[in-house]
């Protein structure tokens, strides 16, 4: 349910909003959609509906009138846009106060490395606190970037920061208890290495072929799904900090899931990239 209708007031990232009528809101959306249709074609737009069945015919008719065949199946699509809108409104206020995405990303990296240090020093409560603060920054920096301006530099340090923290945590457990944790940490790091290689290789070739993964939001690189993703990593790392003695078991189990993700991505790449990319030949 849309409870408030608002549009930005002032420059982008100013964090100011003004209420609009239904007529103004619908007119604004219509102009945006027609501009996309004129520039990229009707097929560039997809229509989705929420869990209720009573709007099925309305959405289908609207998509047909617009001229697109792209209609998403029934699912919980209402939650994502609502959350994104609330986040953008909140982060717009942060941007107006001088907050910038790169600074939040740097803070996220600092919190992650602080968590790793606390793990090595057996300060588990502090480690969990720093780690969760870092994950909070992980959600905030992307929203700030969308509320102000996205840059390739921001995308670069965002990805590198994740890899640094995901490597630092297993290393910290190995330093903490070398006898019990060194081998499990090495296995987990190996799994991260293989998974990261498949992830980045897939993204590089996808970029070459101009593929996009807009279903996961606007990203700096192509994102492929896997069994072990960001949410699973957060949960497993938090479990390790809450149960340090169980690190070997958790590390081996998560390494298995991570390698399965890498294998699935490899199979997908094998099938998707089997054909040679069509080259454009200039006449003469």
C-alpha positions as CSV (number, residue, x, y, z in Angstrom):
1,X,0.0,0.0,0.0
2,X,1.3,3.4,-0.9
3,X,0.7,5.7,2.1
4,X,2.6,8.8,1.0
5,X,3.2,10.2,-2.5
6,X,6.3,12.4,-2.6
7,X,8.9,13.7,-5.1
8,X,12.3,15.1,-4.6
9,X,12.6,18.8,-3.9
10,X,15.9,20.5,-4.7
11,X,19.0,18.9,-6.2
12,X,19.7,15.2,-6.2
13,X,20.9,14.1,-2.7
14,X,19.4,17.2,-1.0
15,X,17.2,15.0,1.2
16,X,14.2,17.2,0.7
17,X,10.8,15.9,-0.4
18,X,7.4,17.4,-1.2
19,X,4.0,15.8,-1.2
20,X,2.2,15.4,-4.5
21,X,-1.3,14.4,-5.6
22,X,-2.2,11.1,-7.2
23,X,-2.6,12.9,-10.6
24,X,0.9,14.4,-10.3
25,X,2.4,11.1,-9.2
26,X,0.8,9.1,-12.0
27,X,1.7,11.7,-14.6
28,X,5.4,11.7,-13.4
29,X,5.6,7.9,-13.7
30,X,3.9,8.0,-17.1
31,X,6.4,10.5,-18.4
32,X,9.4,8.4,-17.1
33,X,8.0,5.2,-18.6
34,X,7.3,6.8,-22.0
35,X,10.8,8.3,-22.1
36,X,12.3,4.8,-21.5
37,X,10.0,3.3,-24.1
38,X,11.1,6.0,-26.6
39,X,14.8,5.5,-25.9
40,X,15.1,1.8,-25.3
41,X,11.9,0.2,-26.6
42,X,8.9,-1.2,-24.7
43,X,10.8,-4.5,-24.1
44,X,13.1,-2.7,-21.7
45,X,10.3,-2.5,-19.2
46,X,9.0,-5.3,-17.1
47,X,5.8,-5.3,-15.0
48,X,5.5,-7.2,-11.8
49,X,2.7,-7.9,-9.4
50,X,2.5,-8.7,-5.7
51,X,1.1,-11.7,-3.9
52,X,-2.6,-10.7,-4.4
53,X,-4.4,-12.3,-7.4
54,X,-7.0,-9.6,-7.8
55,X,-4.7,-7.3,-9.8
56,X,-3.6,-10.0,-12.2
57,X,-5.7,-8.9,-15.2
58,X,-5.0,-5.2,-14.6
59,X,-1.2,-5.7,-14.7
60,X,-1.4,-7.9,-17.8
61,X,-3.6,-5.4,-19.6
62,X,-1.3,-2.5,-18.7
63,X,1.7,-4.5,-19.9
64,X,-0.1,-5.3,-23.2
65,X,-1.1,-1.7,-23.7
66,X,2.5,-0.5,-23.1
67,X,3.8,-3.1,-25.5
68,X,6.1,-5.3,-23.4
69,X,5.9,-9.1,-23.0
70,X,7.8,-9.0,-19.8
71,X,5.5,-9.8,-16.8
72,X,7.1,-11.2,-13.6
73,X,5.3,-14.0,-11.8
74,X,3.5,-13.5,-8.5
75,X,6.0,-13.0,-5.7
76,X,6.9,-10.7,-2.8
77,X,7.9,-7.8,-5.0
78,X,6.2,-5.2,-2.9
79,X,8.7,-5.5,-0.1
80,X,11.8,-4.6,-2.1
81,X,10.6,-1.3,-3.7
82,X,9.1,-0.1,-0.4
83,X,12.3,-0.8,1.5
84,X,14.4,0.9,-1.2
85,X,12.2,4.0,-1.2
86,X,12.4,4.3,2.6
87,X,16.2,3.8,2.5
88,X,16.6,6.4,-0.2
89,X,14.6,8.9,1.8
90,X,16.6,8.3,4.9
91,X,20.0,8.3,3.2
92,X,19.0,11.4,1.3
93,X,19.0,13.2,4.6
94,X,22.5,11.7,5.4
95,X,23.8,13.0,2.1
96,X,22.4,16.5,2.8
97,X,24.5,16.4,6.0
98,X,27.7,15.7,4.1
99,X,27.8,11.9,4.4
100,X,29.3,10.2,1.3
101,X,29.3,6.6,0.2
102,X,33.1,6.2,0.0
103,X,33.5,7.4,3.6
104,X,30.9,4.9,4.8
105,X,32.6,2.1,2.8
106,X,35.9,3.0,4.5
107,X,34.2,2.8,7.9
108,X,32.8,-0.6,6.9
109,X,36.3,-1.8,6.1
110,X,37.6,-0.4,9.4
111,X,34.8,-2.1,11.4
112,X,35.5,-5.4,9.6
113,X,39.2,-5.3,10.3
114,X,38.4,-4.3,13.9
115,X,36.2,-7.4,14.2
116,X,39.1,-9.6,12.9
117,X,41.5,-8.1,15.4
118,X,39.0,-8.7,18.2
119,X,38.6,-12.3,17.1
120,X,42.4,-12.9,17.2
121,X,42.4,-11.3,20.7
122,X,39.5,-13.5,21.9
123,X,37.2,-10.5,22.4
124,X,34.2,-12.2,20.9
125,X,31.4,-9.7,21.9
126,X,33.4,-6.8,20.6
127,X,34.1,-8.7,17.4
128,X,30.4,-9.4,16.8
129,X,29.6,-5.8,17.4
130,X,32.2,-4.5,15.0
131,X,31.2,-7.0,12.4
132,X,27.5,-6.1,12.5
133,X,28.3,-2.4,12.4
134,X,30.3,-3.1,9.3
135,X,27.4,-5.0,7.7
136,X,25.1,-2.1,8.6
137,X,27.5,0.2,6.7
138,X,27.5,-2.2,3.8
139,X,23.8,-1.6,3.3
140,X,24.1,2.2,3.9
141,X,26.9,2.9,1.5
142,X,25.1,1.5,-1.5
143,X,21.9,3.5,-0.6
144,X,24.0,6.7,-0.2
145,X,25.6,6.1,-3.6
146,X,22.1,5.8,-5.2
147,X,20.9,8.9,-3.4
148,X,23.9,11.0,-4.5
149,X,26.0,9.7,-7.4
150,X,27.3,6.2,-8.2
151,X,31.0,6.0,-9.3
152,X,33.2,3.2,-10.5
153,X,35.6,4.0,-7.8
154,X,32.9,3.4,-5.2
155,X,32.0,0.1,-6.8
156,X,35.7,-0.9,-6.8
157,X,36.4,-0.2,-3.1
158,X,33.0,-1.8,-2.2
159,X,34.0,-5.1,-3.8
160,X,37.6,-5.0,-2.6
161,X,36.4,-4.2,1.0
162,X,34.2,-7.2,1.1
163,X,36.9,-9.5,-0.1
164,X,39.3,-8.1,2.5
165,X,36.9,-8.6,5.4
166,X,35.8,-12.1,4.2
167,X,39.5,-13.1,4.1
168,X,40.4,-11.4,7.4
169,X,37.9,-13.2,9.5
170,X,39.1,-16.8,8.8
171,X,42.7,-15.6,9.1
172,X,41.9,-14.2,12.6
173,X,40.5,-17.5,13.8
174,X,43.6,-19.2,12.5
175,X,45.8,-16.8,14.5
176,X,43.6,-17.2,17.5
177,X,43.9,-21.0,17.7
178,X,46.5,-22.2,15.2
179,X,46.4,-25.9,16.2
180,X,42.6,-26.3,15.9
181,X,41.7,-23.6,13.3
182,X,44.6,-23.3,10.8
183,X,43.5,-26.1,8.5
184,X,39.8,-25.3,8.5
185,X,40.6,-21.6,7.9
186,X,42.9,-22.6,5.0
187,X,40.1,-24.7,3.5
188,X,37.6,-21.9,3.8
189,X,40.0,-19.4,2.3
190,X,40.6,-21.7,-0.6
191,X,36.9,-22.0,-1.1
192,X,36.5,-18.2,-1.0
193,X,39.4,-17.9,-3.5
194,X,37.8,-20.3,-6.0
195,X,34.4,-18.8,-5.6
196,X,35.8,-15.3,-6.0
197,X,37.6,-16.4,-9.2
198,X,34.5,-17.7,-10.8
199,X,32.5,-14.7,-9.7
200,X,34.9,-12.1,-11.1
201,X,35.6,-14.1,-14.3
202,X,31.9,-14.4,-14.9
203,X,31.4,-10.7,-14.3
204,X,34.2,-9.8,-16.7
205,X,32.8,-11.9,-19.5
206,X,29.3,-10.7,-18.8
207,X,30.5,-7.1,-19.0
208,X,32.2,-7.9,-22.4
209,X,28.9,-9.3,-23.6
210,X,26.9,-6.3,-22.1
211,X,24.9,-8.6,-19.9
212,X,23.2,-7.0,-16.8
213,X,21.8,-8.3,-13.5
214,X,19.2,-5.6,-12.8
215,X,17.0,-8.1,-10.9
216,X,19.5,-7.6,-8.0
217,X,19.5,-3.9,-8.2
218,X,22.0,-1.6,-10.0
219,X,25.4,-3.0,-9.4
220,X,28.9,-2.1,-10.5
221,X,29.5,-5.6,-11.9
222,X,27.4,-8.5,-13.0
223,X,26.1,-10.5,-9.9
224,X,25.4,-14.2,-10.2
225,X,23.4,-16.0,-7.5
226,X,24.9,-18.8,-5.4
227,X,24.2,-21.0,-2.4
228,X,26.6,-19.0,-0.3
229,X,26.0,-15.3,-0.7
230,X,26.2,-12.2,1.5
231,X,23.4,-13.1,3.9
232,X,24.7,-16.6,4.4
233,X,28.2,-15.3,5.0
234,X,27.0,-12.8,7.6
235,X,25.0,-15.5,9.5
236,X,27.9,-18.0,9.4
237,X,30.5,-15.4,10.5
238,X,28.2,-14.3,13.3
239,X,27.7,-17.9,14.4
240,X,31.5,-18.3,14.5
241,X,31.9,-15.4,16.8
242,X,29.1,-16.6,19.0
243,X,30.5,-20.2,19.0
244,X,34.3,-19.9,18.5
245,X,34.9,-23.5,19.5
246,X,32.7,-24.6,16.6
247,X,34.8,-22.7,14.0
248,X,36.2,-25.9,12.4
249,X,32.8,-27.4,11.8
250,X,31.3,-24.2,10.5
251,X,34.3,-23.5,8.3
252,X,34.2,-26.9,6.6
253,X,30.5,-26.7,6.1
254,X,30.5,-23.2,4.7
255,X,33.5,-24.1,2.5
256,X,31.4,-26.9,1.0
257,X,28.5,-24.6,0.2
258,X,30.9,-22.0,-1.2
259,X,32.5,-24.6,-3.5
260,X,29.1,-25.7,-4.6
261,X,28.3,-22.1,-5.5
262,X,31.5,-21.9,-7.5
263,X,30.7,-25.2,-9.3
264,X,27.2,-24.0,-10.2
265,X,28.5,-20.8,-11.5
266,X,31.1,-22.7,-13.6
267,X,28.4,-24.9,-15.1
268,X,26.3,-21.8,-15.9
269,X,29.3,-20.1,-17.6
270,X,30.0,-23.3,-19.5
271,X,26.5,-23.3,-21.0
272,X,26.0,-19.5,-21.3
273,X,29.3,-18.7,-22.9
274,X,29.6,-21.8,-25.1
275,X,28.9,-19.8,-28.3
276,X,31.3,-17.3,-29.7
277,X,30.4,-13.7,-29.2
278,X,29.1,-12.2,-32.4
279,X,31.5,-9.6,-33.7
280,X,30.5,-6.5,-35.5
281,X,32.4,-6.1,-38.8
282,X,32.6,-2.6,-40.3
283,X,32.3,-2.5,-44.1
284,X,35.4,-1.5,-46.1
